Amino acid sequence: MIEIKGLSKTFKTANGSLLALDNVNLRLEAGEMVGIIGMSGAGKTTLLRCLSLLEKPDEGAITIDGLNLLEARDDRMRDYRQKIGVVFQGNQLLKQRNVYENIAFPLTLKGEAKQNYDERIKRLIELVGLQGKEGSYPSQLSGGQKQRVAIARALATEPDLLLLDEPTSALDAITTRALLTLLNEIHAKTQATILIITHELNVVERVCEKVVVIEDGKFIEEGSVEDVFKHPKHKTTRLLLGLEEQA
């Protein structure tokens, strides 16, 4: 369903050029749940921003159902962007909007009438377990509840691809377990392709079928979670798994 070919991205910094992504290639089959792991600064978030079209890669292709998004006409680009849902690190909810309004925000941006999406938003609120919180504002919610709102908002446009950037980084252990259970339920019910950017191995172990390890903007190892975690080939993977000490 989704194929990344030769993706590269360089940033200009005060100290010169920084190659954040270096000829990245990846194929995601429809309905897969995939984890991207790596050290801080490895290129994880840049990859997510390129896939969500918030950053334009310098080279390469991002193909969904045969259409290269980087070469698509503006009208087709808009259609396909609706098929990509993003949950940013820190959730980025709108403080002046309540739970219902935050979830519905992508649809109001499209100019859809409330009667066209009201039932869908109610179903999403039920799906993420926030019944009774429809009128609450972000300041009245816990960290886990805010993350549930962000996930529901990303699902509002019924995307084929859901991208999550460090979805559990600010959560305690109990809330993390609850959120991972929710992700499994969402995956089972929506059959969306889900890509999770994380440095937490327990997240990948609990919900992902496939894992990709990134270092210095390159994919250095990928495979099933079981194979990569049991038989890591690369030094960085062994470091992440705690099987080797940093020199």
N, C-alpha and C positions, 0 to 999 in steps of 0.2 A: 504493500500500500504506500509506504513512504520510503524514499531512497535518498540518501545524502551522498553526493559524489564530489570528491576533490575540493571540499569546503576549506577555504583559508580566510583568515581575517588578521590584519595587522593594525595596531593602534600607534599613533604618533604620541610620544611622551617627551617630557623635558630632557630625558636621558637618551633619546633616540627612538628607534622603532621597536615595538614589542609584538612578536608573532604570537598571537593568542590562540589561533587555530591553524594547523599545518597539514593541509591535504587530508582532511577527515573523510572517511567513507563508512557508511552504515546503512543497513537495510532493516526496516521495521515492518514485520508482517502485521496485518490487520488483527487487532485484539490482543496483541502482546503487551505485557507489562515489563518494562526494561529499566534497569537502574544504571546510572552513570556515576562512577565513583572516582575520586582522585584527591590528591593533596590540595591544600589551599593554593589558588593561583594557577591551577592546572589547565583552566580553560572551560570549566563546566558551565558557568553562568553565561559566558560568551556564546557557547554552543546553543544554550536555551534561547538567548536573545536573537540569535541568527535564525533559529527554527521558527520563532514566533514573529519574525520579520521586523523586530524592533531595531536590529542592526542589519545592515546590508553587507554580506560577505564580499571580499575582494574578488574571489574566484569560486567556481564550483556551481553545483546545482542542487536544489531541493525539489524533489519530484513527488507529487501526490497524485495517485491515479493517472500517471502518465503526463501530468502537466508540470513543467518547470516553473515554480512560483517566481523565480528571479527573472524570468523572461515573459511572464504573463501580462496581458493587457490589464489596465487599471481596473476595469469592471470585473474581470475574472479574478484578479487578485483580491478584490473586496469579498467576493463570494467565498474564496478559499480561506481567507483569514477568519471568516465566521466558523470554519471547521476546525479551528485551532483554539483551544481554551488554555489559559495560562494562570497558574497560581504562583504569585511572586513571593519571594522571601519577605516576611514581614506583613503579608496579606494585603496591605495597601487598600483597606476599606475606606469609603467616603464617610468622614466623621459626622457630617450633617444629614446623612440618610440612614434610615432604619434598616433592619435586616431585610425586609421585603424589598425595599427600594434599592439596596445594594445589589441584591441578586438580580433584580430586574434591569439594572442600569445598562448592560450591553444591549438590551432589547429597546429601551427607550432611546438610546443613541441611534438606533436604526429607524426610529420613528414609528415603531409598532404601537398599535392601540392596546391599552391594558386588557380589554376583553379578549384579545388574541393570545395573551400569554398568562393570564391570571391563574388558570388551572395548572399550567406547567410550573410556575413559581411555587404554588402550594405543594405540588408533588415533590419538588426539589427540597423544600423546607422539611417535609416529612422524611425524605430520603436521608438527609444529613442530621436528623434528630433534633430539630430546633422548633418543634411545634410549641406555640405559646410565646415564642420570642420574636414574632414577626414585627412587632412595633418597637423592639428594643434597639438602642443605638450602640455603636461599637464600644463606647466608654462603659457600657453596662454589661459587657460580655467578658467571659474569661478568654485566655489565649486559645484554648482548644475550640471554643465556640466561634471565635473570630476566624480561625482557620477553616472551620466547617462552612461559614458564610462564604469565604473566598472560593472554596471548592464548588459550592452550589452556584456561585456567580459564574465561574468558569464553565460550568455545565449548561448554563442558561440557553446558549445558542445551539445546544445539542451537537457538540464538536465530535469529529472523528478522532482527533488527537488531543490528548490532555497533557500539558507540560507542568511539572511541579518542581519549584526551586527550593530545596531544603525545607520541605513541608513540616518537619518535626523539630527544627533546630532550636526553637525557643520553648519547647513543651517539656513537661515533666514526664517521667516514665509511664505513669498510669494513663495520662492523656495521650501520649504517643501510641500506646497499645490500642486505645480506643479509636484513634484516627486511622491506624493501619487496618483495623478491622473494617472501618468504614470504607477505606479505599478498596479493599477486597470485595465488599458488597457492591460498591459502585461499578467496579470492573465487571462483576458477574451480571449486573442488571443492564448496563449500557453497552458492553462489549467494545468500548472505546480503546484505542491504543493509548497506553499511558507510559510516559517517559519521566522518570524521577531522578532529579539531580540531587545527590546527597553525599555527605561524608560519613554517614552513620551506617555501618555494615548491617546492623540488625534490621534496619528498614528494608534493605535489599533482600536480606535472607528471608524475611517474613512475607513479602508481597510480590517480589519480582521472579520471573521465570529466567530471565537473561540478564547478564551484567556486562558492562563495558568499563574498562579502566583507562583513564586518560592521564597523560603526563606531558607537560610542556606543549600542550596543544595537539598532541598526537594520541590516537588510540593504540595502546600497547598490548592489550589483552582483552579478549571477549569470548563469551561462551555461556553455557547454562550456569546458573548460580552454583549448583552442586559441583560441577566440574572445576570452575575457577576457584571456588573457595576451598575445595579439597585438594586440588592439584595446581596451585598457582605456579606459573612459569616465570613471571617477571619479578625482579627484586622489589619494585614499587608495590606490586600486589602483595607480596609477602610482608612488606612493611605495614601496609594498611591492615593486614590480617593479624599483625602482631607476631608473626612467625620469624621476623628478623629485626634486629636493632639497627637504628640509623647510625651511620658511621660518624 
